[in-house]
Amino acid sequence: MVNFDIRLYAPSDMFMLYRICLQTGDNGNDATGQLSDEILGHCYVAPYPLFQPELCFTLLESGVPCGYLVGTSDSTRFSQFFNEEWLPPLLARYQLPGRGVQTREASMVRQLHMGYIPPGCTNIYPAHLHINVLPIGQGKGIAKKMMYLFTKALQSLSVPGLHLNVNILNPRAINFYKSYGFVEVDRSTHAITFGLVLDN
């Protein structure tokens, strides 16, 4: 019998969260072989529980992590932590690739060297998040439960809103966030920024 549970992040989850990040890293599909496990997790998982663990949640299936939601209530403060404390050792490890190298990993390394820059909507939507769930936990309404826990935690901190970015080639994620009440606040060639105002 499949048994799901959502709890606050625990440090022992980190290894599995890196794996989940990779296995959902191709617009929700498995990115194994396209990217190293470490670089995705370094960007989109690990810094969040180090910065604000009370806003990070792990989804368990029969006691084993199969999804996560990590986030922050203040993207501006998070950017300072990411760029000043988390990033420098990574830049020493991941050297900028040559211009002729056009792999996805090279693109991620270039993005890493740019640091984390909060979008212009943080005055209205200061919080942001990343959520990924393996196929075993999808289509069951569990992701919405994780979103509910996160938004309730933000409301307890009187955070007025949150934002997130979705790749334009990920229609499943786009439809999910729209169904939760997010609205489009910005769009680029590759991504859509969604925002959600919170009632406090």
PyMOL commands that set and color helices and strands:
alter all, ss='L'
color gray80, all
select helices_A, chain A and resi 11-23+37-44+47-51+53-55+75-93+104-114+135-137+142-156+171-180
alter helices_A, ss='H'
color red, helices_A
select strands_A, chain A and resi 4-8+57-61+64-72+127-133+161-167+183-187+191-197
alter strands_A, ss='S'
color yellow, strands_A
deselect
rebuild
show_as cartoon
